[in-house]
Amino acid sequence: MRISVQREDFDLGAEVKAIALNNAKIGAVASFIGLVRDINDGAKVGAMTLEHYPGMTEKALEKILAEARSRWEILDCTIIHRFGELKPTDQIVLVVVASGHRGDAFAACEFLMDYLKTRAPFWKKEQTPEGGRWVESRESDDQAAERWK
């Protein structure tokens, strides 16, 4: 199990290969990558800055992963969340879940992303032609997370 909050980009292929290497019990790997969009809420986005509190953020991600592990058979997992200034099309977040079966891998991956969107302590500020603005939480993200209760 690996959690990383980092400024550097990541390589999906390398991360998937690393998680599935030398474990014959793994029968499924599901992954998700979140990207910076160039438009949000009708405004052009030139950049997004993600902020976090080191230490607190990793502990929150560990708690989210522990919750997923209590619900599904997760043989391995990688969560990478970036911070700093990112441009449209840059990768923000990666979740890779390995399990014996696809159902557990898909469900755990979706759960992890829903909870990362709503419970991980990251703050996002978008740069638009009108200036900087903080990204507010979305009701649709809260509704997605609610279904797991």
N, C-alpha and C positions, 0 to 999 in steps of 0.2 A: 504494500500500500504506500503510495507516494502522494504527498501534497506539496505543491510549490507555489509560492506567491513571488513573482519575478518580473523584472523589467524586460528581460530577453524574450524573443520569439521562441516558438517551439516547432518541432517537426512531427506531424501526425504519423507518418510512416515509421519513423524511428521510435516513437512512443508506443505504438501498437506492437511493433516487433519486440520491443523490450518487455512488454507486459506478457506476451504470449510465449516467450522463449523458455524452453526447457520445462514446461509444465503440461504434461500429457492429460491432466484432468480438465484442462480448459477446452470447452467445446464451442464457445461463443464469445465474441468480443464485440461490444457495441460502443460507439463513440459519438461525441457531439463536439462541434467547434462553433463558437460564437464569434461573429465578425462585427466590426464597426461599419454601420450603414452611413451613406452619404446624405440621407434625409431622415429626419425624425420629427414626428408631429408637424409635418408640413414645412419644416425649415431645413435649409441646406446646412449640413454639418461639415465643417472643414477639418475638425480634430475633436478628440475626446480625451480628457485627462481623468484618469482613475486614481483615486487616493484611498489609502487604507491605514490602519494602525498595525504596524508589525507586532507580531506576537498574538494580539487579540484576534486578528483575522485568521491566522493559522489554527488557533484553538477553535474558532467557530466552524471552520471547514472540517476539522477533525470530528467535531460533534455531529455535523451533518453526515459525514461518512459513517460514523458509528451507528447512526439511526438507520441508514441504508443497509448496513451489514446485519442489523437485527431483523430486518424484514426479508432480505433475499440472500441466496447463496452467492456470495461474491468471493471469488478466489483471489482476485487482485483488482486494484483500482489505481488510476492516476488522475489526479485533479491538478491542473495548472491554471492559475489565474494571473493575468498580467496587470501591471499598474504603470503609471506614467502617461505620457502623451502618446496617443495612437491616432492614426489617420484612417480614413475610410478604406475598407478592405483588409485592414490589419486584423490579425487574430487576437481575440481578447481572452477566451476561455476554452479549455479542453477538458473533457471528461471521457475517460476510457474505462470501461467496466468489463472484466473477464469473469465468466461463470461457466459452469458445466453445461448450461442450456440457454438458448436464446431468450426465453421468456424472462428469466431472472436478469440477464444482461440488459435487455431493453428497458424493463421496468425500473431497475436500479438507476440506469443512466438518465432516464426521464425524471425520476424522483430527485436525483442529485441536482440536475439543472433547475428544476422548479424551486428547490430549496436554496440553491445558490443565488437565484434571482431575488428571493424574498428575505433570506436570513443571513446572507454573508455581508459583513460590514465593509462594503465598498461604496465610495461616493463618486459619482460621475458628473463631470462638467463638460458640456458641449460648447464648442466655439462655432457660432453662426455669424452670418453677415451683420446681424443686429447686436452682436457681442456674446459674452459668455452667459450660459444658463445652466443651473443645476438640473439634472434629470430626476424627475419625480417618479415615485413608484407607480406602477400601473395596476389598476383593478384587475385586469386580465391575468397578470402574474400572480396576484394574491389568490384569485379564483383557482388557478392551476395548482397552487400549493395546497389549497384547502381540500382538494379531492383526496389527498393522501392521509388525511386525519381519520 
